[in-house]
Amino acid sequence: MKDKSQTVFRQVRVTMLAVALPFVMAVGPVAGYLVGRWVGGQIGHTAGAGTIGLLAGFAASVHQTVLIIRRIFRETR
């Protein structure tokens, strides 16, 4: 019985990690853009700050996506 409950738990965990992927990819660039605009406003450089924040958020989202995919592969072994 214990093996079955561990298998179910593992399947639920993999499913939840897979569901989180689109949110990670969407929230990172949006948050990066907003933070970039805010920081740019604070230091007086609003023109490129949003773009830099967007790129940083995108890079962070890609990094987190790779980590989640690695975790999914590790869980399915």
VOGU-3710 file (C-alpha; in Angstrom, 3 decimals, decimal comma):
1> mkdksqtvfr> 0,000/0,000/0,000  2,850/2,372/0,761  4,280/2,060/-2,772  0,927/2,976/-4,285  0,547/6,111/-2,162  4,098/7,190/-3,026  3,379/6,652/-6,731  0,213/8,729/-6,527  2,032/11,460/-4,623  4,797/11,492/-7,252
11> qvrvtmlava> 2,258/11,744/-10,092  0,447/14,621/-8,375  3,752/16,403/-7,788  4,782/16,050/-11,442  1,370/17,292/-12,571  1,544/20,353/-10,324  5,051/21,161/-11,521  3,865/20,927/-15,129  0,896/23,186/-14,373  3,237/25,785/-12,855
21> lpfvmavgpv> 5,335/26,125/-16,034  3,053/28,515/-17,976  2,674/30,743/-14,934  6,431/30,908/-14,422  6,936/31,855/-18,074  4,252/34,568/-17,927  4,953/36,176/-14,561  8,735/36,578/-14,925  8,774/39,009/-17,857  5,799/40,986/-16,536
31> agylvgrwvg> 7,353/41,363/-13,093  10,722/42,193/-14,643  9,184/44,902/-16,811  7,320/46,462/-13,889  10,335/46,370/-11,599  12,521/47,748/-14,387  10,137/50,640/-14,968  9,992/51,365/-11,256  13,783/51,285/-10,857  14,168/53,401/-14,001
41> gqightagag> 11,757/55,940/-12,567  13,709/56,064/-9,332  17,031/56,759/-11,039  15,641/58,857/-13,897  16,233/56,474/-16,836  12,790/55,293/-17,893  13,523/54,743/-21,597  15,445/51,488/-21,441  14,738/50,353/-17,911  11,534/48,538/-18,812
51> tigllagfaa> 13,256/46,691/-21,636  16,173/45,673/-19,450  13,754/44,494/-16,761  11,753/42,572/-19,361  14,873/40,787/-20,594  16,002/40,022/-17,054  12,551/38,659/-16,205  12,549/36,530/-19,328  15,991/35,140/-18,482  14,851/34,346/-14,937
61> svhqtvliir> 11,739/32,614/-16,300  13,800/30,478/-18,658  16,138/29,548/-15,810  13,261/28,540/-13,543  11,616/26,600/-16,372  14,799/24,584/-16,903  14,983/23,844/-13,178  11,345/22,716/-13,088  11,786/20,497/-16,146  14,861/18,899/-14,569
71> rifretr> 12,854/18,257/-11,424  10,037/16,697/-13,470  12,510/14,374/-15,206  14,051/13,436/-11,859  10,603/12,644/-10,409  9,573/10,456/-13,347  12,622/8,155/-13,152
//
